[in-house]
């Protein structure tokens, strides 16, 4: 059996969120004033190199430079180095959402292995509700194809979807039809299984190929404890 790959990504993401949550405490302990948004970006840059996710690294650098300049100009009407550092040191909502939601979500979408996710889920839990994700996950290529089709349709309407950054700026346009068609894909697969008299609840993969190692369990336990401690304090 193999150690769960996607669970490692979850631990990496939770560790990054934990760094941000404890940034003030760490700065006080080290007697420094480090913009922890910059630390989070460096953290994800190192991880993206380790996982060889170079498109994500490109996304990381572009969005961080844009956000740093934007916050500096909005708060101090200047783009100097000192103003950028001060802007990145503030506890602002854009930085909070960027470090704790956007970067983790995009990194997981780049690095996750959705093909083995169902086997990992079956190896870690006996909750059969999790098996309902199987009809969607096994058709990931169709979903990716539909995503490309939606972008091509927007392009024919005169909307530039070829640019890497535009794909994210135009997210409100393509995420809704993609989400709806993905749900339709799951319903269609479920109805198809019913027609074949296949009970998805009785789906049992081959022998459990993935498991949760002791260090993964320990890491998750420590992360949860630190989050609880942060909330209490």
trRosetta pair geometry for C-beta under 8 A, 3 or more apart (Angstrom, degrees):
i j d omega theta_ij theta_ji phi_ij phi_ji
1 123 7.5 150 -155 -147 124 142
1 208 6.2 7 -114 114 126 84
1 209 5.9 171 -130 -172 69 30
1 210 6.3 162 -173 -94 93 13
1 211 4.8 48 144 -7 139 112
2 5 7.5 0 134 -38 121 89
2 209 6.0 8 22 153 96 80
2 210 5.3 -35 73 -103 82 70
2 211 7.6 153 76 21 34 72
3 7 7.8 -109 162 59 79 116
3 8 7.3 70 131 -49 109 113
3 210 7.1 25 147 -154 11 80
3 211 6.8 -55 -107 68 44 69
3 212 7.8 67 -149 -131 71 23
3 213 4.8 -18 -118 -29 111 121
3 216 6.9 160 -164 -33 108 133
4 7 3.7 53 104 11 124 117
4 8 6.8 176 102 -17 70 78
4 120 4.7 98 -133 -144 104 116
4 123 7.1 -174 -78 82 106 126
4 124 6.6 17 -71 -57 150 127
4 210 4.8 88 -86 171 70 119
4 211 6.9 -130 -34 79 89 20
4 212 5.9 -9 1 -87 126 61
4 213 7.9 -150 19 -4 80 81
4 216 6.8 86 47 -132 104 171
5 8 5.9 -53 -165 24 35 114
5 9 7.2 31 144 -15 64 101
5 113 5.5 18 97 27 139 128
5 116 6.5 60 36 82 122 140
5 120 7.3 -109 38 -81 73 141
5 210 7.6 -82 1 -127 74 135
6 9 5.4 -46 -157 31 45 115
6 10 6.7 49 146 -21 68 99
6 112 5.5 45 -120 -142 102 87
6 113 6.2 -126 -62 46 96 79
6 116 7.3 -177 -21 88 111 96
6 117 5.7 46 -28 -104 162 83
6 120 5.6 160 35 74 115 173
7 10 5.3 -47 -151 32 41 115
7 11 6.5 43 150 -20 67 100
7 120 6.9 -167 -27 -176 98 131
7 124 7.4 143 -68 -80 135 153
7 212 6.4 -143 -166 -112 177 87
7 216 5.6 43 130 -161 128 140
8 11 5.7 -53 -151 35 33 112
8 12 6.4 36 150 -20 65 104
8 216 7.2 -84 -78 -106 64 114
9 12 5.5 -51 -148 35 34 114
9 13 6.3 33 154 -18 66 105
9 107 7.7 -176 -165 127 106 97
9 108 5.8 119 152 -117 128 80
9 111 5.5 167 -115 105 132 121
9 112 6.0 -138 68 -87 171 74
10 13 5.8 -55 -148 37 31 110
10 14 6.2 28 155 -16 66 108
10 108 7.9 49 -80 -111 59 123
11 14 5.9 -56 -143 40 29 109
11 15 6.3 35 154 -24 63 106
11 216 6.5 -119 -54 -140 143 78
11 219 5.0 29 -142 126 131 138
11 220 6.5 -91 -98 -67 96 76
11 223 7.1 -161 -141 -32 72 151
12 15 5.8 -55 -151 33 28 114
12 16 6.7 29 152 -18 62 103
12 47 5.9 120 -175 -133 136 143
13 16 5.8 -53 -154 33 33 112
13 17 6.6 31 150 -15 65 104
13 104 4.3 89 -154 -141 113 107
13 107 6.8 171 -92 81 102 125
13 108 6.3 -4 -67 -61 146 109
14 17 5.6 -52 -148 38 36 112
14 18 6.2 42 150 -24 66 105
14 220 7.6 62 66 -118 163 66
14 223 4.9 51 135 -175 128 151
15 18 5.4 -52 -148 34 32 116
15 19 6.6 41 150 -25 63 98
15 219 7.9 -43 -65 -177 110 112
15 223 6.7 -90 -75 -104 62 122
16 19 5.6 -45 -153 26 34 115
16 20 6.9 30 151 -14 62 102
16 40 5.8 90 -170 -142 99 91
16 43 5.5 160 -112 116 98 141
16 44 6.6 46 -117 -63 148 91
16 99 7.5 -149 151 177 102 84
16 103 7.3 -112 142 109 149 123
16 104 6.6 179 75 -80 130 98
17 20 5.8 -55 -156 36 35 110
17 21 6.4 36 148 -22 67 107
17 99 7.6 138 -109 135 57 87
17 100 5.3 78 -122 -127 96 85
17 104 6.7 2 -54 -61 105 143
18 21 5.5 -53 -145 35 34 113
18 22 6.3 8 163 2 68 110
18 223 6.0 -112 -60 -141 142 87
18 226 5.7 47 -145 105 124 135
18 227 6.9 -92 -102 -67 93 82
19 22 6.5 -75 -146 50 23 91
19 23 6.7 56 151 -69 62 82
19 26 7.8 -16 -157 -8 66 156
19 36 6.7 -175 143 -171 90 116
19 39 6.4 -137 157 119 130 120
19 40 6.2 163 93 -87 125 82
19 43 6.5 162 35 -55 168 164
20 23 5.6 -16 -155 -33 35 116
20 36 5.8 148 -118 132 58 125
20 37 7.8 52 -118 -85 105 53
20 40 5.7 19 -69 -73 104 132
20 96 7.8 136 162 -127 136 59
20 99 4.9 137 -97 136 151 137
20 100 6.1 -129 74 -67 157 96
21 226 8.0 130 86 137 133 100
21 227 7.1 36 97 -113 174 69
21 230 5.2 10 155 -151 125 166
22 25 4.8 -56 -168 47 78 115
22 26 5.4 80 131 -26 91 102
22 226 7.3 -47 -50 173 132 118
22 230 6.6 -109 -72 -95 82 124
23 26 5.9 -60 -144 39 28 108
23 27 6.2 29 158 -19 65 108
23 34 7.9 -125 -163 83 96 88
23 36 3.5 -83 -128 -29 134 165
23 39 7.4 166 -117 46 107 137
24 27 5.8 -56 -148 36 29 111
24 28 6.4 27 155 -17 64 108
25 28 5.7 -58 -150 38 30 111
25 29 6.2 29 154 -18 66 108
26 29 5.7 -53 -142 38 32 111
26 30 6.1 13 163 -2 66 112
26 36 7.6 104 62 -93 124 127
27 30 6.2 -66 -140 50 25 97
27 31 7.9 115 163 -65 54 5
27 32 5.8 -108 -148 76 71 66
27 33 5.9 58 -163 -107 125 40
27 34 6.1 -156 -102 32 98 78
27 36 7.4 -103 -48 -49 114 110
28 31 7.3 23 -174 -75 30 45
30 34 7.8 0 82 -2 139 118
33 89 6.5 14 170 -130 97 142
34 38 7.0 -116 171 63 84 113
34 39 6.1 66 138 -48 121 119
35 38 4.4 73 89 3 101 109
35 39 7.3 179 99 -10 54 83
35 85 5.7 -143 -36 -156 129 64
35 88 3.6 39 -161 114 145 110
35 89 4.6 -95 -97 -69 82 69
36 39 4.6 -41 -146 33 55 119
36 40 6.2 61 151 -23 72 94
36 89 7.9 89 10 -122 69 56
36 99 7.8 50 119 -130 89 161
37 40 5.7 -49 -151 33 33 112
37 41 6.6 35 149 -19 63 104
37 64 7.9 161 150 -141 101 101
37 68 8.0 167 113 -86 133 91
37 88 4.6 -127 51 -166 124 94
37 89 8.0 -124 12 -70 103 30
37 95 5.0 -78 -87 -153 134 116
37 98 7.2 38 -143 87 114 123
37 99 5.8 -118 -121 -65 75 127
38 41 5.6 -52 -149 35 34 112
38 42 6.4 34 153 -17 66 104
38 88 5.8 55 -34 158 96 148
39 42 5.8 -54 -148 38 32 110
39 43 6.2 39 150 -26 65 106
40 43 5.3 -50 -147 33 32 118
40 44 6.5 24 157 -12 65 104
40 99 4.7 38 115 -138 173 109
40 103 6.8 131 149 66 114 167
41 44 6.1 -57 -147 41 30 103
41 45 6.2 35 151 -25 64 107
41 60 6.2 144 -153 175 86 107
41 64 4.9 68 -119 -110 143 152
41 103 7.8 -126 -96 -108 60 150
42 45 5.4 -53 -145 34 32 116
42 46 6.5 34 156 -19 65 102
43 46 6.1 -57 -155 33 27 108
43 47 6.5 22 150 -14 63 109
44 47 5.4 -53 -143 41 38 113
44 48 6.0 41 155 -23 68 104
44 56 7.8 -108 161 143 107 114
44 60 5.8 -170 107 -121 119 142
44 103 5.6 -103 -71 -178 164 124
44 107 6.0 -114 -148 -82 116 142
45 48 5.8 -53 -145 35 28 110
45 49 6.6 31 153 -18 61 103
45 57 6.1 80 -134 -130 72 94
45 60 6.0 -175 -80 117 79 153
45 61 7.8 72 -101 -63 115 87
46 49 5.8 -55 -154 35 32 112
46 50 6.4 32 150 -20 65 106
47 50 5.5 -53 -148 35 34 114
47 51 6.2 12 159 0 68 109
47 107 7.2 32 103 -158 130 138
48 51 6.1 -62 -139 51 30 96
48 52 7.9 -140 164 30 56 2
48 53 4.5 -93 -150 68 81 94
48 54 7.1 128 156 -83 107 30
48 56 4.9 -147 -125 88 128 111
48 57 4.4 167 120 -65 145 90
48 60 6.7 -146 -16 -11 158 146
48 107 7.1 -110 -77 -127 96 102
48 110 7.8 9 -123 104 100 145
48 111 8.0 -125 -111 -66 65 120
49 52 7.2 24 -173 -78 31 42
49 57 7.0 69 -59 -83 69 139
51 111 5.1 -2 158 -124 158 119
53 56 4.2 12 136 22 111 122
53 57 6.7 141 101 -23 69 85
53 107 7.4 112 101 -146 159 71
53 110 4.7 95 -160 139 134 125
53 111 5.4 -69 -62 -76 148 89
54 57 5.2 -47 -148 31 42 118
54 58 6.6 47 153 -20 67 97
55 58 5.6 -50 -154 33 37 114
55 59 6.5 38 149 -17 66 103
55 110 6.6 -165 78 -132 100 128
55 164 7.7 -152 -157 -143 96 130
56 59 5.4 -52 -150 38 37 114
56 60 6.1 45 149 -27 67 104
56 106 6.5 152 -134 135 98 99
56 107 5.8 88 -163 -109 145 63
56 110 4.2 -146 -62 42 124 177
56 111 7.3 -22 -28 -42 160 91
57 60 5.4 -48 -146 31 32 118
57 61 6.5 28 157 -16 64 104
58 61 6.1 -56 -148 36 29 106
58 62 6.4 23 158 -14 64 111
58 164 6.8 -28 124 152 128 160
59 62 6.1 -62 -146 40 27 108
59 63 6.0 15 165 -9 66 115
59 106 6.3 -131 123 159 149 146
59 164 7.2 -130 -81 157 81 116
59 168 7.4 117 -141 -42 112 148
60 63 6.5 -66 -143 42 20 101
60 64 6.0 14 163 -16 61 116
60 103 7.1 62 -114 -125 92 102
61 64 6.0 -60 -140 39 24 108
61 65 6.3 22 163 -16 63 110
62 65 6.2 -62 -150 37 24 106
62 66 6.4 21 156 -15 62 112
62 164 7.7 143 2 103 167 117
62 165 5.9 -125 149 -88 150 117
63 66 5.7 -57 -146 39 31 112
63 67 6.1 28 158 -18 67 109
63 98 7.4 177 146 -147 117 115
63 102 7.4 -146 163 138 155 138
63 168 7.8 -55 -81 109 119 163
64 67 5.8 -55 -142 39 29 108
64 68 6.1 31 159 -20 65 108
65 68 5.9 -53 -142 36 27 111
65 69 6.4 22 160 -12 62 109
66 69 6.2 -63 -150 41 26 105
66 70 6.0 26 155 -21 64 113
67 70 5.6 -56 -142 38 29 113
67 71 6.2 24 162 -15 66 108
67 94 6.5 -177 -152 147 109 121
67 95 7.4 131 161 -89 130 68
67 98 5.9 58 -127 -101 165 161
68 71 6.3 -57 -144 38 25 104
68 72 6.3 25 157 -19 61 112
68 84 5.1 38 171 -156 105 106
68 87 6.8 129 -157 89 59 123
68 88 6.0 -9 -120 -66 92 113
69 72 5.7 -57 -145 38 29 113
69 73 6.2 24 160 -15 65 109
69 79 5.8 9 -141 -128 86 110
69 84 7.2 -21 -84 -106 45 110
70 73 6.1 -62 -149 39 26 105
70 74 6.1 21 158 -17 65 112
70 94 7.9 -105 100 153 122 166
71 74 5.8 -55 -139 40 30 110
71 75 5.9 12 167 -5 67 115
71 84 7.9 97 79 -136 94 57
71 87 3.9 144 122 171 105 127
71 88 7.0 121 84 -65 144 56
71 90 7.7 -166 175 49 129 119
71 92 6.6 171 -134 47 127 163
71 94 6.5 -160 -81 74 112 138
71 95 7.2 34 -87 -52 158 102
72 75 6.5 -67 -140 45 20 97
72 76 5.9 -44 -175 43 61 107
72 78 6.6 -80 158 87 97 57
72 79 5.5 98 111 -115 133 50
72 80 7.5 -166 -176 46 131 51
72 83 4.5 96 -156 126 102 102
72 84 4.5 -32 -79 -87 139 61
72 86 7.9 103 -115 62 80 84
72 87 4.5 -123 -77 -7 60 153
73 76 7.4 -79 -115 61 14 65
73 77 6.2 42 -164 -118 56 29
73 78 7.1 -176 -105 42 53 18
73 79 6.1 -2 -69 -69 90 84
74 87 7.9 107 55 -132 86 131
75 83 7.4 170 83 -173 99 96
75 86 7.5 -146 110 108 139 103
75 87 5.2 166 36 -104 140 99
75 90 7.2 169 -110 4 162 157
76 80 7.9 -78 113 38 137 96
76 83 4.1 -141 74 -143 152 119
76 86 6.9 79 -44 76 142 128
76 87 6.8 -115 1 -59 112 107
78 83 4.6 161 86 -34 100 166
79 83 6.7 -120 -126 73 9 130
79 84 7.0 36 -167 -56 53 103
80 83 4.6 92 59 10 84 104
80 84 6.9 -146 95 -7 43 87
81 84 5.8 -56 -150 35 30 112
81 85 6.4 29 154 -18 65 106
82 85 5.8 -55 -149 36 31 110
82 86 6.3 29 155 -16 65 107
83 86 5.8 -54 -145 39 32 110
83 87 6.2 33 155 -21 65 107
84 87 5.7 -56 -147 36 29 111
84 88 6.3 22 157 -13 65 109
85 88 5.9 -60 -147 41 29 106
85 89 6.2 28 154 -23 64 111
86 89 5.6 -59 -146 34 31 113
86 90 6.9 40 155 -33 63 98
87 90 6.1 -47 -157 15 33 113
87 92 7.7 -16 -175 -8 71 143
88 95 7.0 138 -144 -109 53 139
90 95 7.2 145 84 9 72 146
91 95 7.3 -127 -148 70 30 125
91 96 7.0 45 -173 -58 71 109
92 95 4.8 88 62 12 86 103
92 96 6.9 -150 96 -8 43 89
93 96 5.5 -55 -143 36 34 115
93 97 6.2 28 161 -15 68 106
94 97 6.0 -59 -146 40 29 106
94 98 6.0 30 156 -22 65 111
95 98 5.5 -55 -141 38 30 114
95 99 6.0 17 165 -10 67 112
96 99 6.5 -63 -141 42 22 99
96 100 5.8 -19 174 17 61 122
97 100 6.7 -74 -126 54 19 88
97 101 5.0 -37 -165 36 63 122
97 102 6.2 60 140 -18 76 102
98 101 7.4 -24 -61 52 7 78
98 102 5.0 -34 -135 39 45 126
98 103 6.3 54 160 -22 62 100
99 102 7.9 24 -13 46 16 87
99 103 6.0 -10 -135 22 31 130
100 103 7.8 45 -11 43 12 95
100 104 6.7 -10 -178 0 31 125
101 104 6.5 -64 -137 43 14 103
101 105 6.0 8 168 -14 57 119
102 105 6.1 -65 -145 40 21 108
102 106 6.1 11 166 -10 63 112
103 106 6.2 -59 -138 42 26 103
103 107 5.9 25 164 -19 64 113
104 107 5.9 -61 -143 40 26 110
104 108 6.2 23 161 -18 64 109
105 108 6.0 -58 -148 36 27 108
105 109 6.5 25 155 -18 63 107
106 109 5.7 -55 -149 36 33 112
106 110 6.4 29 154 -16 66 107
107 110 5.8 -60 -150 39 31 108
107 111 5.9 -1 165 3 70 118
108 111 6.3 -69 -129 51 26 92
108 112 5.1 34 175 -38 70 115
109 112 6.5 -30 -110 20 18 111
112 117 7.2 25 171 -71 109 121
113 116 4.9 16 119 30 116 103
113 117 6.8 175 98 -45 63 80
114 117 5.1 -30 -148 -5 44 126
114 137 5.4 -152 168 -150 99 96
114 140 5.2 130 100 -92 136 151
115 137 7.6 162 -102 163 29 100
115 140 7.0 -101 -71 21 72 146
116 119 5.3 -57 -167 45 66 112
116 120 5.8 70 136 -27 84 103
116 209 7.8 -96 -153 87 107 126
116 210 6.9 107 165 -43 113 144
117 120 5.5 -57 -148 37 34 113
117 121 6.2 36 155 -22 68 104
117 133 7.6 -67 116 118 119 132
117 137 5.9 -126 63 -144 116 149
118 121 5.7 -50 -146 34 32 112
118 122 6.4 29 155 -15 64 106
118 131 7.5 70 -152 -126 103 60
118 133 6.8 -164 -93 92 91 96
118 134 5.0 76 -122 -103 140 86
118 137 5.5 170 -45 82 110 150
118 138 7.4 -8 -17 -55 151 89
118 205 6.9 147 126 -65 98 136
119 122 5.8 -55 -146 39 32 109
119 123 6.3 29 154 -18 64 110
119 205 5.3 -178 -109 170 78 170
119 208 7.6 147 -179 -144 85 51
119 209 5.4 -5 167 44 134 109
119 210 5.7 107 124 10 95 115
120 123 5.7 -62 -149 39 30 109
120 124 6.2 11 159 -8 67 115
120 210 4.5 -40 -104 88 68 153
121 124 6.2 -71 -144 43 27 99
121 125 6.1 -39 -179 38 67 104
121 130 4.6 -160 168 156 131 137
121 131 7.7 178 110 -73 129 53
121 133 7.4 103 -9 53 171 128
122 125 7.5 -82 -120 59 18 65
122 130 7.5 -171 -69 98 57 125
122 131 7.4 57 -82 -85 98 92
122 204 7.6 135 -158 -147 139 49
122 205 5.0 144 67 17 166 121
122 208 6.7 -148 113 -108 91 85
123 208 4.1 122 -111 -157 94 106
123 209 6.8 -103 -66 52 141 48
123 210 4.4 173 40 76 161 74
123 211 5.5 -111 163 -82 123 49
123 212 7.7 161 123 -21 97 75
124 210 7.5 -37 -38 109 92 100
124 211 7.5 143 -78 -144 72 38
124 212 5.4 81 -115 -37 101 114
125 130 5.9 100 81 -10 128 152
127 130 5.2 88 93 -13 92 103
128 131 5.3 -27 -170 10 64 118
128 201 5.0 56 159 -151 138 80
129 132 6.1 -30 -178 2 53 114
130 133 6.3 -38 179 14 56 110
131 134 5.3 -13 -174 -12 63 121
131 200 5.7 171 128 154 113 92
131 201 6.6 143 68 -113 139 37
131 203 5.2 158 -164 56 138 120
132 135 7.3 -35 -175 17 49 100
132 186 7.4 56 164 -170 86 122
132 190 7.7 9 -147 -89 89 119
132 200 6.6 89 -96 124 57 140
133 136 5.7 -65 -167 46 56 108
133 137 5.5 50 143 -23 87 114
134 137 5.8 -62 -135 41 30 107
134 138 6.0 23 171 -17 68 110
134 200 6.7 -177 54 -160 125 114
134 203 6.4 -93 19 107 171 168
135 138 6.6 -58 -141 35 22 104
135 139 6.9 0 162 1 56 114
135 185 7.4 178 135 134 96 79
135 186 5.2 118 91 -137 114 62
135 189 3.2 158 -169 108 127 145
135 190 6.0 -117 -9 -53 169 67
135 193 7.2 -105 -85 -26 127 128
135 200 7.1 -52 -39 -114 107 145
136 139 6.3 -82 -159 47 30 97
136 140 7.8 69 145 -71 63 64
136 143 7.4 48 -175 -53 83 138
136 182 6.2 54 -144 180 120 91
136 185 6.0 102 -115 100 76 110
136 186 4.5 -22 -62 -81 103 100
136 189 7.2 -155 -57 25 50 148
137 140 5.9 -1 -168 -51 45 101
139 142 4.4 -27 173 31 95 120
139 143 6.3 104 117 -24 82 91
139 185 5.8 -148 91 172 146 130
139 189 6.9 -149 -15 -68 138 137
140 143 5.5 -56 -152 36 38 112
140 144 6.3 37 152 -19 70 104
141 144 5.6 -51 -146 37 34 112
141 145 6.3 38 151 -21 65 104
142 145 5.5 -51 -147 36 33 114
142 146 6.4 34 152 -20 65 103
142 185 6.7 157 103 -130 128 141
143 146 5.6 -52 -148 35 32 110
143 147 6.4 40 149 -23 63 102
143 178 7.4 81 -170 -168 88 94
143 181 7.8 156 -125 106 74 101
143 182 5.6 42 -122 -103 119 98
143 185 6.7 -107 -76 11 92 169
144 147 5.4 -48 -151 31 34 117
144 148 6.6 33 151 -16 64 102
145 148 5.8 -54 -152 37 33 110
145 149 6.4 37 148 -22 65 106
146 149 5.3 -50 -147 35 36 116
146 150 6.4 41 153 -22 66 101
146 178 6.5 144 114 -124 107 77
146 181 5.5 -150 170 115 153 146
146 182 7.9 -175 73 -65 146 72
147 150 5.9 -52 -152 32 30 111
147 151 6.7 26 152 -14 62 105
147 174 7.1 80 -149 163 72 126
147 178 5.5 39 -96 -118 79 129
148 151 5.7 -55 -149 38 34 111
148 152 6.3 36 152 -20 67 105
149 152 5.6 -54 -147 36 32 112
149 153 6.4 35 152 -22 64 103
150 153 5.6 -52 -150 32 32 113
150 154 6.6 31 152 -16 64 103
150 174 4.8 124 131 -141 131 104
150 177 5.7 163 -119 88 134 127
150 178 6.0 -93 -4 -64 163 92
151 154 5.7 -52 -150 36 34 111
151 155 6.3 38 150 -24 65 105
151 161 4.3 -176 -167 149 91 148
151 167 7.0 -13 -116 -117 131 97
151 174 6.3 8 -71 -105 71 153
152 155 5.4 -52 -148 33 34 116
152 156 6.6 35 153 -20 65 101
152 161 7.6 -120 -66 72 26 140
153 156 5.9 -52 -151 33 32 110
153 157 6.8 29 150 -16 61 106
154 157 5.6 -60 -156 36 36 112
154 159 4.3 -57 166 67 92 126
154 161 5.0 91 87 -41 117 137
154 170 6.9 114 170 169 161 149
154 173 6.3 89 -107 133 139 137
154 174 6.7 -74 -33 -70 143 108
155 158 7.9 114 179 -18 32 8
155 159 6.3 -95 -88 71 32 69
155 160 7.2 49 -119 -124 77 24
155 161 4.8 -99 -65 33 92 107
155 162 6.8 75 -113 -40 128 85
159 170 6.7 112 164 -119 127 146
159 173 7.4 -118 166 141 166 173
160 163 5.7 35 143 1 110 108
160 166 5.3 -89 107 -145 90 171
161 166 6.0 -145 -119 113 34 119
161 167 6.2 76 -163 -88 76 74
161 170 6.4 -81 -104 51 87 160
161 174 8.0 88 -126 -47 133 141
162 166 7.4 35 55 52 41 134
163 166 3.8 82 70 2 106 113
163 167 7.1 -160 90 -18 60 76
164 167 6.3 -52 -169 15 31 112
165 168 6.0 -61 -166 39 46 105
165 169 6.2 41 143 -18 76 109
166 169 5.2 -56 -139 43 41 111
166 170 5.6 27 163 -10 74 112
167 170 6.3 -61 -140 46 22 101
167 171 7.5 60 146 -67 53 72
167 174 8.0 -41 -159 34 71 145
168 171 5.6 -2 -162 -42 41 110
170 173 4.8 -39 177 31 87 120
170 174 6.3 53 126 -3 97 104
171 174 6.6 -80 -144 49 32 86
171 175 5.2 28 173 -31 77 120
172 175 6.5 -47 -116 28 21 109
172 176 7.3 21 -178 -18 53 105
173 176 7.8 -87 173 24 17 99
174 177 6.4 -63 -155 47 46 100
174 178 5.7 43 154 -21 77 116
175 178 5.7 -63 -144 43 29 112
175 179 6.0 31 158 -24 67 109
176 179 5.8 -54 -144 34 27 109
176 180 6.3 23 160 -15 63 108
177 180 5.8 -55 -142 40 33 109
177 181 6.1 27 162 -14 68 109
178 181 6.1 -59 -143 42 27 105
178 182 6.2 32 155 -24 63 108
179 182 5.7 -56 -149 33 28 113
179 183 6.6 28 154 -17 63 103
180 183 5.8 -54 -153 35 33 110
180 184 6.4 33 149 -18 65 106
181 184 5.3 -49 -146 38 38 116
181 185 6.4 48 150 -28 65 98
182 185 5.4 -46 -152 28 34 116
182 186 6.8 34 150 -17 63 100
183 186 5.7 -52 -153 34 36 111
183 187 6.5 33 151 -16 67 104
184 187 5.7 -53 -146 39 35 110
184 188 6.1 38 154 -22 67 106
185 188 5.7 -54 -146 36 28 112
185 189 6.4 28 155 -18 63 106
186 189 5.8 -56 -148 37 30 110
186 190 6.3 32 153 -21 65 106
187 190 5.6 -54 -148 36 32 113
187 191 6.3 28 155 -16 66 105
188 191 5.9 -56 -147 39 30 107
188 192 6.2 33 152 -22 64 108
189 192 5.4 -53 -146 35 32 115
189 193 6.4 34 153 -20 64 102
190 193 5.8 -53 -152 34 31 111
190 194 6.6 32 149 -19 63 104
190 200 6.9 -62 -123 -17 76 146
191 194 5.5 -51 -149 35 36 114
191 195 6.5 42 150 -24 66 101
192 195 5.6 -49 -150 31 33 114
192 196 6.6 20 154 -6 64 107
193 196 5.9 -63 -148 46 33 103
193 198 4.2 -90 -164 73 84 103
193 199 7.6 137 154 -81 114 12
193 200 5.5 40 147 -51 165 99
194 197 7.2 29 -176 -82 36 33
194 198 7.5 -94 -63 50 22 65
199 202 4.4 58 90 11 108 108
199 203 7.8 -151 104 -34 61 70
200 203 5.3 -16 -165 -21 51 119
205 208 7.6 94 84 -89 110 48
205 209 7.8 -81 132 1 129 99
206 209 7.2 42 89 -39 96 105
208 211 6.5 74 142 -68 119 86
212 216 5.1 -124 -168 86 77 130
212 217 5.8 90 144 -56 113 92
213 216 4.7 99 57 5 77 103
213 217 7.2 -143 97 -3 42 86
214 217 5.7 -54 -150 38 34 111
214 218 6.2 34 151 -19 67 107
215 218 5.4 -49 -141 40 36 114
215 219 6.1 43 155 -24 66 103
216 219 5.7 -50 -145 34 30 112
216 220 6.4 28 156 -15 63 106
217 220 5.9 -56 -148 39 29 109
217 221 6.2 32 152 -22 64 108
218 221 5.6 -54 -147 36 31 114
218 222 6.3 28 157 -16 66 106
219 222 5.9 -57 -147 38 29 107
219 223 6.2 28 155 -19 64 109
220 223 5.7 -55 -144 37 30 112
220 224 6.3 31 157 -18 65 106
221 224 6.0 -57 -149 37 27 109
221 225 6.3 28 153 -19 63 108
222 225 5.6 -54 -147 36 32 113
222 226 6.3 30 156 -18 66 106
223 226 5.9 -57 -148 37 29 109
223 227 6.4 30 153 -19 64 105
224 227 5.7 -54 -149 36 32 112
224 228 6.3 32 153 -18 66 106
225 228 5.8 -55 -148 37 30 111
225 229 6.2 32 152 -20 65 107
226 229 5.5 -50 -144 37 33 114
226 230 6.4 38 154 -22 63 103
227 230 5.7 -53 -151 33 31 113
227 231 6.6 31 152 -18 64 104
228 231 5.7 -55 -151 35 33 111
228 232 6.3 32 152 -19 66 107
229 232 5.7 -55 -146 37 31 111
229 233 6.1 21 159 -11 67 111
230 233 6.0 -61 -142 44 27 104
